[in-house]
Amino acid sequence: MRSKKHNIHGKWYNHGSGTGRAHNFVSLGFVSLGDVVKDHYGCPVQGTINVIGGKWKVLAIWHLGFAPKRFAQLRELLPGISEKVLTAQLRQLEADGIVGRRIKRSSPPQVTYSLTRAGRELIEPMSVLCKWGTQHLGIPPNLPRYPRT
């Protein structure tokens, strides 16, 4: 059974209609393509993990928390990532409303990525997770601390 969709603040908000699913924020493109949203079992934490889960997504979000970046800048900040994987991860974050993409018409076109409001709201909980990892796992932070929020 398909979920009902409501447009709230420019995002599509799905709520379950007896399917056992709760809430999902997905971009218009994501909905129109008919892609399946990973099941979150009615748990907002699992839904959030589904959105930011991926080998490079958390680091990309963190770096974009300091300032908008061009593709090449992000690639340099994420050593070991391939262009194909970075492109895929940025597209997923864009589809989920975490990252915005701005294209400046030039030759070649200049694409700049930045956090959306929803993306900026992730910085504070990520800072808390950083502190927790240092305190309980003994992992000292090796990235710049406290990006702008």
Sequence and secondary structure as in RCSB ss.txt:
>XXXX:A:sequence
MRSKKHNIHGKWYNHGSGTGRAHNFVSLGFVSLGDVVKDHYGCPVQGTINVIGGKWKVLAIWHLGFAPKRFAQLR
ELLPGISEKVLTAQLRQLEADGIVGRRIKRSSPPQVTYSLTRAGRELIEPMSVLCKWGTQHLGIPPNLPRYPRT
>XXXX:A:secstr
   EEEEETTEEEEE SSSS  EEEE HHHHHTT      TT HHHHHHHHH STTHHHHHHHHTTS EEHHHHH
HHSTT  HHHHHHHHHHHHHTTSEEEEEE SSS EEEEEE HHHHTTHHHHHHHHHHHHHHH     S      
